[in-house]
Amino acid sequence: MVDEAQVDLFPLHTAAREGKILTVRSILRSDAKAVTKRDSDNRTALFWAISSGNIEITQEIILAGKKYIDIDDTDEAGWTVSHIAASIGSLPLLELLLGLDPDLSKQTSAGQTPLHYAVSRSRYDVAVKLLEAYAGAARIKDRQNQVPLHRAAAIGSIPLIELLIKYKSPLNTSDRTGWTPLFHSSAEGHGDAAIVLIRAGADTAKLDQDGHNFLDVAVDDKLRKWIQDVARKEGLDI
């Protein structure tokens, strides 16, 4: 008698996750519709192929199941495969998916787009590719009312800050706490990033919900003084 607990109900998922290309090919040859099967996370095998960063298996699944795959399908958390590719920072996988014209405005249950994840994880090249494909992603807010520029400021990535400013990510928009990107750069100790934002026109007089300005939330007095000194030397109004 077969022990049901030992039966793999999702063999294509398992093979995709474990990088077993020959098993993937064998399953797809006999049943291409296996690409539509969803596991307990509401994920198809394509999600796991991309999560594993395996472009060869991803190509196999897309090719075999192209009649059945919706590239904008979401899992239980509202992630699409584009979110996953952006999050793991795989430019080859993202480029493959972009050829299928995914909706890059899609948001997870937390309101995040693929660009939010690329920026949060400092995936500069991926962020460039996403913005080239859909510039409007720079202006989308998540459930915390944060645009990607908030994320770039929080991690202190000047290349990403400059990229997002170029693509019109709102410089002075406030999140749910009343913090603009400038607040996040100051609070996380990224003085260089704060100066870049100020040079670009960040509102230094803006107050958060507690009546604090961006210098009030600086990580320490040393950073606060450094920002003030640099601003004074450059003639920046703070």
C-alpha positions as CSV (number, residue, x, y, z in Angstrom):
1,M,0.0,0.0,0.0
2,V,1.4,3.5,-0.9
3,D,2.0,5.8,2.0
4,E,0.1,9.0,0.9
5,A,2.3,11.1,3.1
6,Q,5.3,10.1,0.9
7,V,3.6,11.0,-2.4
8,D,4.8,14.2,-3.9
9,L,1.6,16.1,-4.9
10,F,3.7,18.7,-6.7
11,P,6.5,16.9,-8.6
12,L,7.0,19.8,-11.1
13,H,7.3,22.3,-8.2
14,T,9.9,20.1,-6.5
15,A,11.9,19.5,-9.6
16,A,11.9,23.3,-10.4
17,R,12.9,24.2,-6.9
18,E,15.7,21.6,-6.8
19,G,17.0,22.4,-10.3
20,K,16.2,19.0,-11.8
21,I,16.0,19.9,-15.5
22,L,15.5,16.4,-16.8
23,T,12.6,15.7,-14.5
24,V,11.1,19.0,-15.4
25,R,11.3,18.1,-19.1
26,S,9.8,14.7,-18.5
27,I,6.8,16.0,-16.6
28,L,6.1,18.8,-19.1
29,R,6.4,16.4,-22.0
30,S,3.6,14.2,-20.6
31,D,1.5,17.0,-19.2
32,A,2.1,20.6,-20.2
33,K,-0.9,21.7,-18.1
34,A,1.1,20.8,-15.0
35,V,2.4,24.4,-15.2
36,T,-1.0,25.6,-13.9
37,K,-1.0,23.4,-10.7
38,R,-0.8,25.5,-7.5
39,D,0.6,24.4,-4.2
40,S,-0.4,25.5,-0.6
41,D,1.3,28.9,-1.2
42,N,-0.8,29.4,-4.4
43,R,2.4,29.1,-6.4
44,T,2.9,27.4,-9.7
45,A,6.2,25.7,-10.6
46,L,7.2,28.8,-12.4
47,F,7.4,30.7,-9.1
48,W,9.8,28.1,-7.7
49,A,12.0,28.0,-10.8
50,I,12.4,31.8,-10.6
51,S,12.9,31.7,-6.8
52,S,15.7,29.3,-7.4
53,G,17.3,31.6,-10.0
54,N,17.2,28.9,-12.6
55,I,16.8,30.5,-16.0
56,E,17.1,27.2,-17.9
57,I,14.1,25.6,-16.0
58,T,12.2,28.9,-16.2
59,Q,12.6,28.8,-20.0
60,E,11.5,25.2,-20.2
61,I,8.3,25.9,-18.2
62,I,7.5,29.0,-20.2
63,L,8.0,27.3,-23.5
64,A,6.1,24.2,-22.6
65,G,3.2,26.0,-20.9
66,K,2.9,29.2,-22.9
67,K,-0.7,28.4,-23.7
68,Y,-1.6,28.2,-20.0
69,I,0.7,30.7,-18.2
70,D,-0.6,34.1,-17.1
71,I,2.6,36.0,-16.4
72,D,0.7,38.3,-13.9
73,D,-0.6,35.4,-11.8
74,T,-0.1,36.0,-8.0
75,D,0.7,33.8,-5.1
76,E,-0.9,33.9,-1.7
77,A,1.0,37.1,-0.7
78,G,0.2,38.8,-4.0
79,W,3.6,38.4,-5.5
80,T,4.0,37.9,-9.2
81,V,7.0,36.2,-10.8
82,S,8.3,39.7,-11.7
83,H,8.4,40.5,-7.9
84,I,10.5,37.4,-7.3
85,A,13.0,38.1,-10.1
86,A,13.4,41.7,-8.9
87,S,13.8,40.6,-5.3
88,I,16.5,38.0,-6.0
89,G,18.2,40.5,-8.4
90,S,18.4,38.3,-11.4
91,L,18.7,40.5,-14.5
92,P,18.6,37.6,-17.0
93,L,15.4,36.2,-15.4
94,L,13.8,39.7,-15.4
95,E,14.7,40.3,-19.0
96,L,13.1,36.9,-19.9
97,L,9.9,37.9,-18.1
98,L,9.9,41.4,-19.6
99,G,9.6,39.7,-23.0
100,L,6.2,38.5,-21.9
101,D,5.0,42.0,-21.1
102,P,4.2,41.7,-17.4
103,D,2.3,44.3,-15.5
104,L,5.0,46.1,-13.5
105,S,2.4,48.1,-11.6
106,K,1.1,45.0,-9.8
107,Q,1.3,45.3,-6.0
108,T,1.6,42.7,-3.4
109,S,-0.7,42.5,-0.4
110,A,1.7,45.0,1.2
111,G,1.4,47.3,-1.8
112,Q,4.9,46.7,-3.1
113,T,5.8,46.6,-6.8
114,P,8.8,44.8,-8.2
115,L,10.6,48.1,-8.1
116,H,10.1,48.5,-4.4
117,Y,11.9,45.1,-3.9
118,A,14.7,45.9,-6.3
119,V,15.4,49.1,-4.5
120,S,15.1,47.7,-1.0
121,R,17.7,45.1,-1.9
122,S,20.0,47.5,-3.7
123,R,19.5,45.9,-7.1
124,Y,20.6,48.8,-9.2
125,D,20.8,47.2,-12.6
126,V,17.4,45.5,-12.0
127,A,15.9,48.9,-11.0
128,V,17.2,50.5,-14.2
129,K,15.6,47.7,-16.3
130,L,12.3,48.0,-14.5
131,L,12.2,51.8,-14.9
132,E,13.1,51.5,-18.6
133,A,10.1,49.2,-19.0
134,Y,7.7,51.1,-16.8
135,A,8.7,54.6,-15.5
136,G,5.5,55.0,-13.6
137,A,6.6,52.5,-11.0
138,A,8.8,55.2,-9.5
139,R,5.6,57.0,-8.3
140,I,3.6,54.0,-6.9
141,K,3.1,54.0,-3.1
142,D,2.9,50.9,-1.0
143,R,0.6,50.4,2.0
144,Q,2.9,52.4,4.1
145,N,2.6,55.2,1.6
146,Q,6.2,54.8,0.7
147,V,7.5,55.3,-2.9
148,P,10.7,53.5,-4.0
149,L,12.6,56.7,-3.2
150,H,11.8,56.2,0.5
151,R,13.5,52.8,0.3
152,A,16.6,54.1,-1.5
153,A,17.0,56.9,1.1
154,A,16.6,54.4,3.9
155,I,19.4,52.2,2.6
156,G,21.5,55.3,1.7
157,S,22.1,54.3,-2.0
158,I,23.0,57.4,-3.8
159,P,23.0,55.7,-7.3
160,L,19.4,54.5,-6.7
161,I,18.4,57.9,-5.2
162,E,19.7,59.7,-8.3
163,L,18.1,57.2,-10.6
164,L,14.7,57.5,-9.0
165,I,14.9,61.3,-8.9
166,K,15.6,61.1,-12.7
167,Y,12.4,59.1,-13.1
168,K,10.4,61.5,-11.0
169,S,9.9,59.5,-7.9
170,P,8.2,62.1,-5.5
171,L,10.9,63.8,-3.5
172,N,8.7,65.3,-0.8
173,T,5.9,62.8,-0.4
174,S,5.2,61.6,3.1
175,D,4.7,58.1,4.3
176,R,2.2,57.1,7.1
177,T,4.5,58.5,9.8
178,G,4.8,61.8,7.9
179,W,8.4,61.0,6.9
180,T,9.7,62.0,3.5
181,P,12.7,60.2,2.0
182,L,14.9,62.9,3.6
183,F,13.7,61.8,7.0
184,H,14.6,58.2,6.3
185,S,18.2,59.0,5.1
186,S,18.7,61.1,8.3
187,A,17.3,58.6,10.7
188,E,19.3,55.7,9.2
189,G,22.6,57.7,9.4
190,H,23.1,58.3,5.6
191,G,24.3,61.9,5.6
192,D,25.6,61.8,2.0
193,A,22.2,60.6,0.8
194,A,20.5,63.4,2.8
195,I,22.7,66.0,1.1
196,V,21.9,64.5,-2.3
197,L,18.2,64.8,-1.6
198,I,18.6,68.4,-0.3
199,R,20.5,69.4,-3.4
200,A,17.7,67.9,-5.5
201,G,15.1,70.1,-3.7
202,A,14.0,68.1,-0.7
203,D,11.8,70.2,1.7
204,T,13.9,70.6,4.8
205,A,11.2,72.5,6.7
206,K,8.7,69.7,6.5
207,L,7.5,68.2,9.8
208,D,6.4,64.7,10.6
209,Q,3.3,63.7,12.6
210,D,5.1,64.4,15.9
211,G,6.2,67.8,14.8
212,H,9.8,66.8,14.1
213,N,11.9,67.9,11.2
214,F,14.5,65.7,9.4
215,L,17.4,66.9,11.6
216,D,15.4,66.0,14.8
217,V,15.3,62.4,13.8
218,A,19.0,62.2,12.8
219,V,20.7,59.1,14.1
220,D,23.0,61.2,16.4
221,D,24.3,64.7,17.0
222,K,27.5,64.0,14.9
223,L,25.4,63.3,11.8
224,R,23.2,66.3,12.5
225,K,26.2,68.6,12.7
226,W,27.8,67.1,9.6
227,I,24.7,67.7,7.5
228,Q,24.4,71.3,8.8
229,D,28.1,72.0,8.1
230,V,28.0,70.6,4.5
231,A,24.7,72.5,3.8
232,R,26.3,75.7,5.1
233,K,29.4,75.3,2.9
234,E,27.3,74.6,-0.1
235,G,24.8,77.4,0.6
236,L,21.9,74.9,0.9
237,D,18.9,76.1,2.8
238,I,18.1,73.8,5.8
